[in-house]
Amino acid sequence: QVQLVESGGGLVQAGGSLRLSCAASGRTFSNYAMGWFRQAPGKEREFVAVISKSGASTDYADSVKGRFTISRDNAKNTVYLQMNSLKPEDTAVYYCAADPIYSNCRRSPNYWGQGTQVTVSS
């Protein structure tokens, strides 16, 4: 069992930046690919970004490419999502996720955090 706790959400103006963090506990962090998803009001949860166990491989949704960066610190058991040039359409609850398999982590990860709200005002 992996426990995930997100932090760093908040209210920001369009064009601004936020960095989300997700602290993991319960299992060896470096054994898991990590991902970020988001869910806007009235919409389904969608994939945002994923990073491999070592951090060598990453993948992003087209809507965030060039603006968001996923990274991890295996010594701190933490994954990050740096969000720049934020737009009102980025407003959503952002969820951290984990799965031992990279491809699963970007589609249907086994472990989820509770989410953190990001609101971008225009």
PyRosetta script that sets phi, psi and omega in degrees:
from pyrosetta import init, pose_from_sequence

init()
pose = pose_from_sequence("QVQLVESGGGLVQAGGSLRLSCAASGRTFSNYAMGWFRQAPGKEREFVAVISKSGASTDYADSVKGRFTISRDNAKNTVYLQMNSLKPEDTAVYYCAADPIYSNCRRSPNYWGQGTQVTVSS")
pose.set_psi(1, 134.6)
pose.set_omega(1, 178.1)
pose.set_phi(2, -116.7)
pose.set_psi(2, 130.3)
pose.set_omega(2, 175.2)
pose.set_phi(3, -103.5)
pose.set_psi(3, 134.8)
pose.set_omega(3, -176.5)
pose.set_phi(4, -126.5)
pose.set_psi(4, 131.7)
pose.set_omega(4, 180.0)
pose.set_phi(5, -130.6)
pose.set_psi(5, 117.3)
pose.set_omega(5, -179.8)
pose.set_phi(6, -89.2)
pose.set_psi(6, 155.2)
pose.set_omega(6, 173.4)
pose.set_phi(7, -154.7)
pose.set_psi(7, 166.4)
pose.set_omega(7, 174.7)
pose.set_phi(8, 104.3)
pose.set_psi(8, -4.8)
pose.set_omega(8, 178.1)
pose.set_phi(9, -69.7)
pose.set_psi(9, 170.0)
pose.set_omega(9, 178.9)
pose.set_phi(10, 164.7)
pose.set_psi(10, -166.0)
pose.set_omega(10, -179.8)
pose.set_phi(11, -104.2)
pose.set_psi(11, 131.0)
pose.set_omega(11, -179.1)
pose.set_phi(12, -143.0)
pose.set_psi(12, 151.3)
pose.set_omega(12, 177.0)
pose.set_phi(13, -79.4)
pose.set_psi(13, 154.7)
pose.set_omega(13, 176.5)
pose.set_phi(14, -55.3)
pose.set_psi(14, 136.9)
pose.set_omega(14, -176.3)
pose.set_phi(15, 92.4)
pose.set_psi(15, -12.0)
pose.set_omega(15, -178.9)
pose.set_phi(16, -83.4)
pose.set_psi(16, -174.0)
pose.set_omega(16, -176.7)
pose.set_phi(17, -132.2)
pose.set_psi(17, 152.7)
pose.set_omega(17, 172.1)
pose.set_phi(18, -144.0)
pose.set_psi(18, 152.3)
pose.set_omega(18, 171.1)
pose.set_phi(19, -123.0)
pose.set_psi(19, 120.2)
pose.set_omega(19, 175.4)
pose.set_phi(20, -91.3)
pose.set_psi(20, 146.3)
pose.set_omega(20, 175.2)
pose.set_phi(21, -124.8)
pose.set_psi(21, 152.0)
pose.set_omega(21, 176.1)
pose.set_phi(22, -138.6)
pose.set_psi(22, 114.0)
pose.set_omega(22, 179.0)
pose.set_phi(23, -94.6)
pose.set_psi(23, 130.7)
pose.set_omega(23, -178.2)
pose.set_phi(24, -109.9)
pose.set_psi(24, 148.4)
pose.set_omega(24, 175.8)
pose.set_phi(25, -150.2)
pose.set_psi(25, 164.0)
pose.set_omega(25, 174.1)
pose.set_phi(26, 104.6)
pose.set_psi(26, -29.5)
pose.set_omega(26, 178.8)
pose.set_phi(27, -144.8)
pose.set_psi(27, 173.1)
pose.set_omega(27, 179.2)
pose.set_phi(28, -68.9)
pose.set_psi(28, 112.8)
pose.set_omega(28, -172.4)
pose.set_phi(29, -58.9)
pose.set_psi(29, -39.8)
pose.set_omega(29, -175.6)
pose.set_phi(30, -71.2)
pose.set_psi(30, -3.4)
pose.set_omega(30, 175.8)
pose.set_phi(31, -88.4)
pose.set_psi(31, 1.5)
pose.set_omega(31, -173.7)
pose.set_phi(32, -125.4)
pose.set_psi(32, 134.0)
pose.set_omega(32, 162.1)
pose.set_phi(33, -70.5)
pose.set_psi(33, 149.2)
pose.set_omega(33, -177.4)
pose.set_phi(34, -125.5)
pose.set_psi(34, 146.8)
pose.set_omega(34, -178.7)
pose.set_phi(35, -142.1)
pose.set_psi(35, 166.3)
pose.set_omega(35, 172.9)
pose.set_phi(36, -125.0)
pose.set_psi(36, 137.4)
pose.set_omega(36, 175.4)
pose.set_phi(37, -128.4)
pose.set_psi(37, 166.8)
pose.set_omega(37, 176.1)
pose.set_phi(38, -146.4)
pose.set_psi(38, 155.1)
pose.set_omega(38, 177.9)
pose.set_phi(39, -137.8)
pose.set_psi(39, 117.0)
pose.set_omega(39, 176.6)
pose.set_phi(40, -89.1)
pose.set_psi(40, 158.3)
pose.set_omega(40, -179.7)
pose.set_phi(41, -56.3)
pose.set_psi(41, 129.4)
pose.set_omega(41, 177.7)
pose.set_phi(42, 77.2)
pose.set_psi(42, 5.0)
pose.set_omega(42, -178.9)
pose.set_phi(43, -121.8)
pose.set_psi(43, 162.5)
pose.set_omega(43, 177.2)
pose.set_phi(44, -77.4)
pose.set_psi(44, 156.6)
pose.set_omega(44, 176.2)
pose.set_phi(45, -66.2)
pose.set_psi(45, 138.6)
pose.set_omega(45, -177.2)
pose.set_phi(46, -129.8)
pose.set_psi(46, 151.8)
pose.set_omega(46, 177.2)
pose.set_phi(47, -67.8)
pose.set_psi(47, 139.9)
pose.set_omega(47, 176.3)
pose.set_phi(48, -116.1)
pose.set_psi(48, -53.9)
pose.set_omega(48, -175.6)
pose.set_phi(49, -160.4)
pose.set_psi(49, 155.9)
pose.set_omega(49, 177.3)
pose.set_phi(50, -142.8)
pose.set_psi(50, 151.0)
pose.set_omega(50, 177.8)
pose.set_phi(51, -137.3)
pose.set_psi(51, 142.5)
pose.set_omega(51, -177.8)
pose.set_phi(52, -74.4)
pose.set_psi(52, 173.2)
pose.set_omega(52, -175.0)
pose.set_phi(53, -59.4)
pose.set_psi(53, -38.8)
pose.set_omega(53, -178.6)
pose.set_phi(54, -87.3)
pose.set_psi(54, -16.7)
pose.set_omega(54, -174.9)
pose.set_phi(55, 91.8)
pose.set_psi(55, 0.2)
pose.set_omega(55, -175.9)
pose.set_phi(56, -73.8)
pose.set_psi(56, -27.8)
pose.set_omega(56, -177.6)
pose.set_phi(57, -119.1)
pose.set_psi(57, 138.8)
pose.set_omega(57, 176.5)
pose.set_phi(58, -138.4)
pose.set_psi(58, 160.4)
pose.set_omega(58, 176.4)
pose.set_phi(59, -150.2)
pose.set_psi(59, 148.8)
pose.set_omega(59, -175.3)
pose.set_phi(60, -135.5)
pose.set_psi(60, 152.8)
pose.set_omega(60, 168.4)
pose.set_phi(61, -67.4)
pose.set_psi(61, 147.3)
pose.set_omega(61, -178.9)
pose.set_phi(62, -57.6)
pose.set_psi(62, -33.8)
pose.set_omega(62, -175.6)
pose.set_phi(63, -66.9)
pose.set_psi(63, -17.4)
pose.set_omega(63, -177.2)
pose.set_phi(64, -118.7)
pose.set_psi(64, -5.1)
pose.set_omega(64, -178.6)
pose.set_phi(65, -58.1)
pose.set_psi(65, 134.3)
pose.set_omega(65, -179.1)
pose.set_phi(66, 85.4)
pose.set_psi(66, -11.5)
pose.set_omega(66, 179.4)
pose.set_phi(67, -115.5)
pose.set_psi(67, -35.0)
pose.set_omega(67, -177.8)
pose.set_phi(68, -108.7)
pose.set_psi(68, 147.8)
pose.set_omega(68, 176.2)
pose.set_phi(69, -134.9)
pose.set_psi(69, 125.6)
pose.set_omega(69, 175.8)
pose.set_phi(70, -97.7)
pose.set_psi(70, 140.7)
pose.set_omega(70, 177.6)
pose.set_phi(71, -149.7)
pose.set_psi(71, 167.9)
pose.set_omega(71, 179.0)
pose.set_phi(72, -145.4)
pose.set_psi(72, 153.0)
pose.set_omega(72, 174.5)
pose.set_phi(73, -125.1)
pose.set_psi(73, 100.5)
pose.set_omega(73, -175.9)
pose.set_phi(74, -68.3)
pose.set_psi(74, -23.9)
pose.set_omega(74, 176.6)
pose.set_phi(75, -70.8)
pose.set_psi(75, -26.4)
pose.set_omega(75, -179.1)
pose.set_phi(76, -105.3)
pose.set_psi(76, 1.7)
pose.set_omega(76, -179.7)
pose.set_phi(77, 55.0)
pose.set_psi(77, 41.8)
pose.set_omega(77, -173.8)
pose.set_phi(78, -135.4)
pose.set_psi(78, 140.5)
pose.set_omega(78, 172.4)
pose.set_phi(79, -117.3)
pose.set_psi(79, 147.0)
pose.set_omega(79, -175.2)
pose.set_phi(80, -123.9)
pose.set_psi(80, 156.2)
pose.set_omega(80, 169.9)
pose.set_phi(81, -133.6)
pose.set_psi(81, 105.7)
pose.set_omega(81, 175.5)
pose.set_phi(82, -86.0)
pose.set_psi(82, 122.3)
pose.set_omega(82, -176.0)
pose.set_phi(83, -117.7)
pose.set_psi(83, 115.7)
pose.set_omega(83, 179.4)
pose.set_phi(84, -115.9)
pose.set_psi(84, 163.9)
pose.set_omega(84, 178.3)
pose.set_phi(85, 49.5)
pose.set_psi(85, 48.0)
pose.set_omega(85, -176.1)
pose.set_phi(86, -64.8)
pose.set_psi(86, 145.9)
pose.set_omega(86, -179.4)
pose.set_phi(87, -120.8)
pose.set_psi(87, 156.4)
pose.set_omega(87, 177.5)
pose.set_phi(88, -55.7)
pose.set_psi(88, -31.9)
pose.set_omega(88, 179.7)
pose.set_phi(89, -72.6)
pose.set_psi(89, -6.2)
pose.set_omega(89, 172.4)
pose.set_phi(90, -82.1)
pose.set_psi(90, -6.2)
pose.set_omega(90, 179.0)
pose.set_phi(91, -61.0)
pose.set_psi(91, 124.1)
pose.set_omega(91, -176.0)
pose.set_phi(92, -177.2)
pose.set_psi(92, 169.7)
pose.set_omega(92, 164.8)
pose.set_phi(93, -87.2)
pose.set_psi(93, 126.7)
pose.set_omega(93, -178.2)
pose.set_phi(94, -102.3)
pose.set_psi(94, 130.6)
pose.set_omega(94, -177.2)
pose.set_phi(95, -116.2)
pose.set_psi(95, 137.1)
pose.set_omega(95, 170.8)
pose.set_phi(96, -88.8)
pose.set_psi(96, 146.3)
pose.set_omega(96, -178.8)
pose.set_phi(97, -143.5)
pose.set_psi(97, 157.1)
pose.set_omega(97, -179.9)
pose.set_phi(98, -142.5)
pose.set_psi(98, 146.7)
pose.set_omega(98, 175.2)
pose.set_phi(99, -159.0)
pose.set_psi(99, 145.1)
pose.set_omega(99, 178.9)
pose.set_phi(100, -66.2)
pose.set_psi(100, -21.3)
pose.set_omega(100, -176.7)
pose.set_phi(101, -109.4)
pose.set_psi(101, 125.3)
pose.set_omega(101, -175.2)
pose.set_phi(102, -55.9)
pose.set_psi(102, -48.0)
pose.set_omega(102, -176.7)
pose.set_phi(103, -66.0)
pose.set_psi(103, -35.3)
pose.set_omega(103, 175.4)
pose.set_phi(104, -65.7)
pose.set_psi(104, -36.2)
pose.set_omega(104, -174.1)
pose.set_phi(105, -64.7)
pose.set_psi(105, -26.3)
pose.set_omega(105, 178.4)
pose.set_phi(106, -94.1)
pose.set_psi(106, -0.8)
pose.set_omega(106, 179.7)
pose.set_phi(107, -120.9)
pose.set_psi(107, -56.8)
pose.set_omega(107, -175.5)
pose.set_phi(108, -147.8)
pose.set_psi(108, 71.3)
pose.set_omega(108, -178.6)
pose.set_phi(109, -65.3)
pose.set_psi(109, 153.9)
pose.set_omega(109, -176.4)
pose.set_phi(110, -79.7)
pose.set_psi(110, -29.9)
pose.set_omega(110, -172.2)
pose.set_phi(111, -121.4)
pose.set_psi(111, 139.7)
pose.set_omega(111, -176.3)
pose.set_phi(112, -133.3)
pose.set_psi(112, 148.3)
pose.set_omega(112, 168.4)
pose.set_phi(113, -85.9)
pose.set_psi(113, -177.1)
pose.set_omega(113, -176.4)
pose.set_phi(114, -88.5)
pose.set_psi(114, -13.2)
pose.set_omega(114, 177.0)
pose.set_phi(115, 97.3)
pose.set_psi(115, 153.2)
pose.set_omega(115, 175.6)
pose.set_phi(116, -138.2)
pose.set_psi(116, 136.5)
pose.set_omega(116, -174.5)
pose.set_phi(117, -81.3)
pose.set_psi(117, 132.1)
pose.set_omega(117, 171.4)
pose.set_phi(118, -120.5)
pose.set_psi(118, 124.8)
pose.set_omega(118, 178.9)
pose.set_phi(119, -124.1)
pose.set_psi(119, 125.2)
pose.set_omega(119, -179.6)
pose.set_phi(120, -113.6)
pose.set_psi(120, 117.9)
pose.set_omega(120, -178.6)
pose.set_phi(121, -92.2)
pose.set_psi(121, 147.9)
pose.set_omega(121, -178.1)
pose.set_phi(122, -90.0)
pose.dump_pdb("model.pdb")
